[in-house]
Amino acid sequence: MTPRILIVDDNQSIHDDFKKILTKKNAADTALDDLEAALFGDSNQSFSAPDYIIDFACQGQEALAMVEQAESEEAPYSLAFVDGRMPPGWDGIETIVHLWKASPELQIVLCTAYADYTWDEIQHKLGDTDSLVILKKPFDIAEVLQLAHTMTRKWELNRQIQGRLHRLAYFDNLTGLPNRTQFLESLNKTLAIAQRKQKQAALLFIDLNDFKRINDTLGHSMGDKLLEIVAKRLAGCIRESDLLGSTCEGSKTARLGGDEFTVLLPEVESEQFVATVAKRIFHCLTRPADLDKHQVMVTPSIGIALFPNDGKDAETLMKCADMAMYFAKNREPENYRFYQESMNTEALKRLAIETQLRHALQRQELSLVYQPQFDLNTGAVSGLEALLRWDNQELGQIPPKEFILIAEETGIIYDLGHWVMCTACNQVKTWHNMDIELPRISVNVSPKEFIHPDFLSNVKTALDESGLEPGGLQIEITETLLMEHYEGTAKILEELSRMGVQIAIDDFGKGYSSLNRLHTLTIDCLKIDRSFVNGISVGFKEQSVIKAIISMASAMNLKVIAEGVETENQFTFLKDKHCQEAQGYRLSLPLTTEQAEYFLRKTKTSEISTYPGQYPPGLPCS
């Protein structure tokens, strides 16, 4: 862009002088011959001044109007030469004060022949600045040219730096989308406009499910590539028609940080319209993405908050959308939720559980119960499954399905899992020392715990400290773990097998794992998911699945345990189909440590059919 220079002087002849100096000359013009020779040593070489756009004003008020007009047209002046005295209007100092209010970045040369102000007085009036240079009259042509070049170039560099700083401050460096700072500014402006127009606006808070898995398995560089792809898709699927009333182009979609994105819809007519946009975003982002040699797919969770119903300020609206996003996770078939007031109650309950759970181990509020597993051929106890229980002094007894998920999300699961492993192994070893026979103890392991780098060492610690033989420990992992983390899981399973630890696949049949993968893994047992057991009485399909699992396991030399056996019909069917083992309320409820000890002493030779649906006769109940 050609620099614009403003000459502010009440003397028309001064205007003419500046015009001659700063306007390009042809070679025939001899006004600069002497300067040309002095600078270049060659009187035959033509001299050409840089390109400038030169404008003139005779008074400070006129100059101010021109500067304001230039700013409004986004074609600002880069430099102004301002005369020190311009009667009867403002003098040079007062003119500069007004010009800087209109254009703070404007570079100024104060031209004066008389010392009306000392330097201290100038600094006092104008402040300590590097945008001002004083030029004494009469001035030299070379001085004017040098100042014009230097000051306009300085203005250009300042603008470039400010542009870079603005981009760093307002845009995400990875994706190029507006960042949190710019988005919040845009949100506040949008809400103000919506309130003035009495319109409804919508905020969509978007989080990528299991994004951490991409970073952990493929590396952060691949994770960054995925974020770039998501950002482009997100920006591309927001249509102009979605942004009615938009006054801040390019800032309606933003990356807040990590894998969190937002979309702002300035004017919406109905929830149905917002739902349509959310569905479009969901389907757009769930398309497979190519990361070098890998093809991955992540699903978004989308929380939606509406202005003004859900919140009348940016902070409240962000909080509500964030909360709705949390409740949208794992919601099928489309992971989006509108904020509801009831979410506050659930969120407070979750926060209370998380807070209390962090102190559960220290307060000794955790305990294990043990559900017996039986050999369907002999009726003998084949093992116990250790189940975690939590009785909090403030919240009471919390069901595992409520606190285990929170433990996994917060990372508390690592300490809980290690405690369960050690406690179960120590208890079994204690029973062995009391001559109480127990072939094995089964311990459920969270997927996050299983793939943790310290998992194998924790298993070894539990076995070493308890003195339990590795064959007396069975670790249960979910079938979905095999599908999501196959390579890492396979290596850990091999190491556990070398140690002598048994492996069972829990909830088998529910995760639809690949048989091609299954037969390559070092496992010992399949546990039929309780949903198939529950369907024995009502569905031929469930019966067929169970028979197929039993047949397949037999061919692969694997044991089969049916869990959730609650009726006589289920028990009889499984026994007739040669299912090897079973557990469930039809056989025995989970037992406390004292109950389990009594049970194991009394049932060495008992037939399981003698106590259907209840504790064995004489068993002490807590």
N, C-alpha and C positions, 0 to 999 in steps of 0.2 A: 504494500500500500504506500502510495506517495505521501511523504510527511506534509502536514499542513502547518504553516507558520502564520501567526497573527502579529501584525505590526500595530502597536497602539501609541500614537503620537499626534499632538495637535498641530504639528507643522507638516504641511503638504510636501515641502521639499525633502523632508526626512523620508517620507513614504517613497519618493522617487529614488532617493539614494539606495534604500534597501532593495527596491525593485531591480535597480541596475546590478547590485552586488549578487543577489540571490537568484536572479533569473538567468537561465542558460544564455550564453553569448555565442555569436559566430566568430570565426577566425579573424574577420575584418575589423572587429571592434578592438580599438587600441586602449580602452580604458584600463585594461588589466595587463598591459604589456610589461610594465615594470615589475609588477608582482609575479607575472609569469616567468620572467627572466630570473628573478630572485629565487623563486621556488624550484625551477627546473633547469636553469642555466642554459636555456635554448630559446632565444627570442622568436624562432620560427615555429616553435611548437604551440599549437592552439590550446587554450585553457577553457574547460567547460565546467561550470558549476553543477552540482547535483540537481536532480529534479525536485522541486518543491511546489506546493500550492500556496501562493501568497495572498493573504487578505489583509485589509487595512481598516483601522478604526481611529477616529479622532479624539474620542473621549472614553473614559472608563466605563460609563453606562452602556455605550454602544458596544464596546468590546465584550461586556458581560452578556449582552443579548446574543451576540454572535457565538460565543462559547456555549451558552445554553442550547442554542439551536443546533450546533454541531453535535453536542452530546445526545440530544434527542434523536438525531438522525443516525447515530452510531458511527459518525465520521469525525471523531474528536480532533482538536488541535494538539499537536505534540509540543509546540514551542511558541512562546509569545515574547516579543521584544517590547518592553513597556517603558515609556518615558517617565522620568521622575516628576516633572511638572507639566500639568495639563489644565491650566486655568480656562474656564471658571469652574470646572467639575472636579471629580476626585483626583487626587494626586496619585503618583505611581504606587505608593505603599497601600493606600486604600483600595485602589483598583486590583492589586494583587490579592488582597484579602478576599474580595468578592469572587475573583476568578478561581481561586483555589477551592472555594465552597462549591462552585459549579463543576469544577474539574480538578479533583485532588492530585491527579498524576501529571498535570500540566507542568512542563519545564519553563522557567521564566528567566529572562535576562533583563535586569533593571538598568536602563540607560540614563545616566545623569551627568551633568556638567558641574553641578553644585552639590556640596555636601549638606543637604537639608537635614539629614539624619546621620547620627553616628552609627557605627556597626552594632554597638550594643542596643541602640534604640530600634534598629531594624530587626535584630534578633528578638527583642521584646515584643514587637508588634506582629512579626511573622513566624516566630518560633525558630527552633534550631532545625534547619532543613538543608538537604543537599540538592534541592530542586531549584535553587536560586543562585544566580551569578550576577555580579555587578560589573557593568561596562562603562568606563569613563568616556565622556565626549570631549573632544572629537575622537572618534574611533578609527582604527585602521581596518582596511578592507579584509586583510588576512584574519584579524581577530573575529570579525563578523562571520566569515566563512567557517573558521575553526569552531566557533561556538555553535553555529547552526548545525554543522555536521555532528559535533560531539553531543550536544543536548538532544537532538532528535534521535540519534542512535541510542542514547541512554534511555530515552522514553520508550523506544521500541523494545529494548532489552528488558526494561521493567515490566512492560506488558506481557512479554513472553514468560518471564518468571512468575508473574501473577497468574497467568493462565495455567502454568504447570502446577503452581501451588493450589490453585482452585481445583484442578483435576485431582490432585492428591487428597485434597480435603473433602471433595464431594463425590468422587467416583471410585468404585472398586477397581483395584489395580489388576485383578485377575480377569474378571468378566467384562469390565467396561460399563457395567450397570451403575446407576446411582447408588451410593452407599447409604448407611443408616442416617448420617447427618443430613444429606440432601433429602432423603425420603421423609424424615420427620418435618423438615421445613415445608415440603410439598404437602404433607398430610395436614399440617396446621393451616396452610393457606386454603386447601380444599374444604376443610371443615368450616372455616370462616365463610367461604362463599356459599356452601350448602346451607348454613344457618341463615345467611342473609336471604337466600332464595327460597328457604323453607323446603329444601330438597333432601332426599335420602342419599347417603353415600355408603359404600361397602369397602371393607378392608379384608383382604385375603392373606392369611399367614400360611406359608408353605414350607414344609420340612420334608427332606428326603429320608425315607425309611431305610434303615440298615446301611446308610452311607459309610459308616465307620468300617463296615466289612470290606468295602472296596479299597479303602486306604490300607487296611491291615493285610489284605491278601495280594493286591496288585501294586501297592505303593502309593505314596502321596502324589507323585507326578501323574499317575493315571487318575487319581481322585480329582486333581485339578482339571484335567482334560474333561472329565465327566461334568464338572461344575460349569465349564465353558459351554459345553453342549447344552446343558439344562438352561443356562442363561439365554442362549440364542433361541432355543425352542420357546421358552417362556415369553420373551419379547415378541417373537414371531406370531404367537397364537392369540395375542391381545389385539383386537381389531379396533379400528377408528370408531366404530359404532359403540364399542364398549366404553369409550372415553368421552361421552357427551359432556359438554361443559368444561373440558380440559383447558386450563390456562397455563399449564406448566409442562409443555411437550417434552417427552423423554424421561420424565421422572415418576411415572406411574408404576413402573416395575423396578424393583430394587433388590440388591443382595445385602442383607443385614450383617452377614458374617457366617462362616462355616457353611453349612448346607441349608441355611434359612433364607428364604426369599419372600417378598411381599408384592402384592398387586393392589393398586388403589383404583377403584371405580368411582369417579367423581359424582355422577348422577345416575341413580338407578330407580326404576319404576316399581319393581317388585322383587320378592325373594326368588321367584322362578327365573327371572333374568339372571340373577347372581348365580343360581344353581347351574344354569346353562353354561356360564363362563367357567365355573369350577369344574364341571364335567369335561369341557373342552381342554382345560389345562391338564386334568388328570390323564386323559387319553393321549394328549400330546407328549407328556413327560414319560409315560410308561412304555413308549416305543423302545425297542432294543437300541443300544448305542454301541458303536464299534470303538474299542480302545486298543489300537494296534492289532494284536492277534486275538484279542478277547472281545466277546460280545456280552455285554451286561445289560441288566434291566433293573431299574429302581422304581419304586412307586412313591408318589408324594402323598403326604397327609395334609389336608387343607382345612384350616379353621377360618370361619367367616364371622365377622362382627359388623353390625349395621349401625350407622349414625342416623338419627340420634337415639334410637331405642336402646342400644346396648351401651352407649357411652357418648358423652357430649364433648369430650376432649381427647387429644391424641393418646395420652398415657392410658386412660381407661379403655379406649378402643383397642389399643395394642394388647393390653392385658387380656381382654375378652377374646380376641382373635387367637392369641397364643394358647389360651385355655381350651378353646374349641378345637384347635389343631391337635392338642394332646388327646382329646377324646375321639378324634377322627382316626387315630392310629388303629390299624388292624380291623377297620370297618369295611366290610365287603358289601356290594361289589365295587363301590366307588368311595374312596376314603376322603369324604368331606363332611363337615358338620357345621351347622349354624350354632352360634353361642346361645345357651339357655341359662337362665338364672340358677337352675338346679345344679349346674356344673360347679358353682361355687361351693355348695355343700359337699359334693364329692371330692373337690380339690382340697378342701380343708381337712376332710377325713384322710385323704391320701397323705397330706403333709404331716398330720398327727401320727400316722402309722410310720412314715419315714423317720420322723424325729425320734419316736420311741424305739424303733428298730435299731437305731444306731447305738443304743445303750443296752440292748437286750442281752448280749453276751456278758457284759460287765455286771449286770444285775442278776444274772443267772436265771433268766425268765424262760429260757429255751429247754425243751426236753424232747426225748424220743419215745415214740410208741412203736410197737413191733407187731406187724400182721403176719401170722403164720402162712406158710406155703406148704401144700401137701402133695405127696405122690399119690396119684389117683389109682395106681395099681395096688399098692401095699397099704395105703392109708397113713403112712408114717409122715412125720414132719420132715420136709426136705430143706426148709430154710425159713428165715424171717426177713421181711422187708422193713427196714428202718424208716420211719416217717417222722418228719419234724413237726413239733407243736410249739406254739407260743402263747403264753398266758401273761398278759401285761397288767400291771397293777392299776393302770388308769383306763385302758381300753378293753380289758377283759381278754377272753380267748379270741384270737384273730385267726380266721381260716387260712390255711396255707395258700389257697388260690388268690388271696388278697395280698399277702405280704411277700410271697416268693417273687412275683412279678416286679414289685417295687425294689426288692433286694437286687434283682438282676439289673434293673435300670440304673440303680445308684452305685453298683459295684460292691454293695455290702455282701452280696452272695458269695464272694471269695472267702471271707472270714466265716460265714455261716457254713459253707460247704466243708471247709477244713475242720470245723468243730464237729459237724455231723460224722465225718469220716473217722476222726480220732475217737469220738465217744462210742460209736458203734463197734469199732474194732476192740477197744478196751473192754466193753461190756461182754462181748463174745468170749474174749480171752478169760475174763473173770468167771464166766460160766464153765468154760473148759476146766479151769482150775478147781471148780466145785464138782467135777465129774458129771456135768450136765452136757449131754451130747447135742450138738447143733452143726449140721453139715456146712452151712454157709449163712452169711448175713448179706443182704442186698442193700445197696446205697444208691439213691437217685443222685445224678450229677447234672447240674445245669449246663446247657451248651456253652455259655460264656465261661463257666468254671472249667469245663473239659478242655477247651482250646487255650486256656491261660498258660503262659510259659512255666509257671510254678506247679502245674497240676501233678505231673509225674513225681516230682520231689515231695509233694504233700502226701501222695499215696504211700511212698516209701517211708516217710516219717511216721505216718499212722501205723503202718505194719511193724516198723522197727520198735517204736515206743511201746506198742501193745504186746509185741511178741506173737501176734497172730500169724499163722501160716498164710501165705498169699492165696492158696486155694480156698481158704475159708471166706474170702471176700469176693462178692460179685458187684460189679459196677453197672448200673442201668443208665443208658443214654437214649435219647429220643431218636426216632427214625429220621426226623427232619434234619438232624445234625449231620447225618450221612450225606444228605443231598446238598446242603449249603456249604459244608466244609469237608468235602470228601478227602482231598489229599492230606490235609493236616490231621484229620480224624484217623485215617488209615495208618499213619505213622505212629500215632499215640496208641492205637489198638495193638499194633505189633509189639511195642515196648511193654505194654501191660501183659500181653500173652507170654512174652519172654520171662516176665517176673512171676508168672503163674496165677495172675488174677483172672477171674472169670468175667465175661462180658455178656450182658443181656441187652437186647434192643427193645425198649419200652414202647408202648402204644403202636405196635407193629400193625401194618395194614392201613393206618390212617394217613401216613405220609407218602404212600405210593413210591417207595424207593425202587431204584432200578435193580432187577435181579442180576443183571450183568455185573453190577458193582457189589451186590450183596455177597455173592459167592467168593469174591476175592478178599473179603475182610476176615480177620481172625476174631470170630465171635463164637459164643457157646450156646446162646439161648435166644428165642424169640418170645416176647410177651404179647399175646393177642389183645388188641385194644378192646376196652370194655364196651365200646359202642357196638361191636359185632356180637359180643356175648349177650348184651341186653336184647339184641334183635333175634336171638335164637327162637324165641316163642312166637314171633310174629312174621318173620321174613325168611323165605327160602334163599334169598340173595345172601343174607348174613350167614346162614348155615353153610352155603356153598363156599364162601370166603374162608370160613374157619376150616372146613375140610381141605381146601386147597393149601392153606398155610401149614396144616398138620402134615399133609402129604409131602409138600416141598421141604419142610424141615427134616422130615425123616430121610429123604433122599440126600440131604446135605449133612446128615449126622448131627443135627442140632436139637436141643431140647425145646419143648414148647410149654409155656405157662399161660393159662387163661386167667385174666384178672377180672374182678367185678362179678364173681359168681354169687348170685343172690337167691336163686330159686332152685327147687328140686329138679325142674325140667332142664334147666341149664346144666346142672351138675350131671344128670343122667346122660344128656346128649354128649357132653365132652368126654365122659368116661367111655361111652359106646364108640366114639370116634377115635379112641386111643390117644387123646390128649394126655400128656405125661403128668403135668402138674397143674394146680389151680389154687386160687386164693380168692377170698371174698367173704361177705357177711354170712352166706350160707354155711361157711366152714368155720370162720372165727372173725370176731371184730378185732380191730387193732388193740393191743394189750400194753399196759404200762410195764415198766421193768419188773415190778414185783409180780404182776399177773403173768407175764411171760415166763418168769422163772418157775412159778408154780405149774403153769401149763406144760412146760417142757419136762418137768419131773413126772407129771401124771400121764403124759400121752406117749410114752415110748412105744407102747404096743397097742394103743387105742385105735379103733376104727373111726374114721371121720364121720361116718353115717350115724354115729350114736349121739351127736350133738348138733343137729341141723339148726342153723339160723340163730344160734346163741352161744354164749360162753360154755365151755365144758362144765359138766355138773361139779359143784363144789369150788369153782374158780372164784377167788376173792375179787370183788369189783370195787374200783375206786370211786 
